[in-house]
Amino acid sequence: MKLKINFVTHNINKVKELKKILEPGVFVSHINIEYPEIKADTSEEVALNSAESISKNLNKTIVVEDSGLFIKGLNGFPGTCSAYVHKRIGLEGILKLMDGMKNRECVYKSAVAFCHPNQKPMVFSGEENGRISEIIKGKFGFGHDPIFIPEGSSKTYGEMEECIEIKKFRRMAVIKLKEYLYTK
């Protein structure tokens, strides 16, 4: 029997990434609904809370993913507010905040939470070190990809056509979920 997960997100790009990693062994069903997110310091807290409440409300086994870009020179900002900040000030705004900043180190973090109805959720995490580009570069990927340069590279994810297949931070978290699904 094929495994199935219900992945709740508005971001069709995240659905594509999960399908690329999980299918054909795990069928990814996409649920596109509004849901509130708590304000928290970690992606794990946000994902755990969301998975538990959505699973209870829909009475379904749910997977959610929360990711954030934590910039060291900005004390971890935008962190768990990355999507909100991206919508409000965009990549240009983040680069403006960092204008003249020498420390451009950052960490991209992903938390994938899994929850059966009326059970405690579990979370699988991944992260990737990198730095913030001085300018927006590339047309591939989504979100902060055009300003995130992964460690060991000179290119942003936005410059890498294959970035959907190589984003380490989300891939690590999803592979941990996949391993869990196959062992239970």
N, C-alpha and C positions, 0 to 999 in steps of 0.2 A: 504494500500500500504506500502511495506517495504521501509524503509529509506536506502539510499546508500551514501557512501562517497568514494572518490578517495584518497587513502593514498599514498603519494609520499615518498619513502625511498629506499635506497639500503639494509637496514638492515632487513632481513627476521625475525629476532628475535623480532623486534619492531612490525612487522605485526602480529606475533603470539600473542603478548601481547594485542594489540588493539582488535583483533578478540575475544580473551578470555573475554574482558570487554564489547565489544559492541554487538557481535552477540549472539543470533539470531535476536534481534530487529533492528540492523543496519548492513547492508551488507557492508563489507570492501573490496573494490576493490583495489588491489595493482598495483601501477605504479612505475616501476623501471627505472628512467631516471637520467641522469647527470643534475645538476643545480648548479649555483654558489651560495655561501653563503657570505653574507657581514660579515665583521669583526665588532663585536659590543661587548659591555660589558655585555649585558643580553641575555639570551636565548629567551626572548619575542621579542626583536628587530630582532634577526636572523630569528625566525619562522614567524613573521609578514611579513617581507620583502620577504622571500622565497615563502610563500603562495600567496601573491599578484602577484608576477612576474610569478610564474608557472601557476596560474589560468588564468592570462591574456594571456600567451603564448599558453596554451592548450585549452583555452575557455571552461574550465570545473570547477566545484566546487571541490576545493582541500583542503586536510588536510595535514599538515606537523607537525613533532614533532622535537624539538631541545632540547637536554638535556645536562647538564654539571655537572661536579663534581668540586665544589668550596671548596678548602682546605684552611682553615683559616691560618694555619702556613706558607702557601705559598702565602699569600695575594690574595686568590681567584683563584690561578692558579690550574689546567689548565682551569677552567671555560668554556667559550664558545668555547674554542679550544680543548676540551677534546678528541674528535675523532681524530683530527690531532695529538695530543700529544701521544695518545694511539698507533697510527700507527707508530710513529717515535721512541719513547723510551719505549713503553709498560709499563706494571705494574712494572717491575723490575726497570725501569728508574724513575718512580714516587717514589717508595720506596727508591731508592738511594738518590733522592733529599731530602727526609725526614729523612735520616739516622741521628739518635741522637736527633731528634726533639721531644720535650715533647708534644707540642700542636698538636694533631692529629685530632682535630675537623674538620668536613666538612659538607657541605650541598649538597645534590644531588637535582638538579632542573630540571623540565620539563616544556616546553611550547608547547602547542598544538594549532596551528593556523588553522583557518577555513576561506575560502574565496570563494565567488561566483565571476565569471568573472566580471571585471570592477566595483567591489564594494570594499569598505574598508574591510580589514580582521579583524577578532576578535581573541583574544588569551585567552586561559584557562591555568592557571598555577598550578603547584603543587611542593611541596618541602618536603624533608625529612632530618632531622638532623642525624648525625652519626659520626663515626670516621674511620680513616684509620688504617687498620691492620698493624702489624709490618712485616708480611710475607703474601705471596699469599696463600690463603686457599680455597679449593673447586674446583669443576669441573662444577658446574651448572651456569646458567645464561650466561652473555656475558659482554664485555666491562670491566668496573671497578668493577663488582660484586665480584670477588675474593679478593678485598681489602677493600670493603665498609662494615662496620659493622653498621647496623641500630641502632638507639637509642633504648635502652631497650633489646638489644640482645647481646649475646657473640659470635655469629657466623656471618661470612660474608654472603652476599647473595649467593656467590659461594658455600657455604656449605649447602644451603637450596634447596633441590630438588624442593620445591614448590615456589621458588622465583619469577617465572613468574606470579604467582597469588597474590603475596603480596607486590610487589614494590610500596610503598606508593606514592612516588613522581610522577610517571607516571600515576598510577591509579587515583590519585586525579584530575589531569588535564583532563584525558580522561572521567572521570565521569562527570565533568563540561561540557564538549563538549556534552556528551550523553544527559544530562538534557536540554541543549540548543536545541538540535535537536528535542527533544520531545515536546518542548514548542512552537516552531515556526510554 
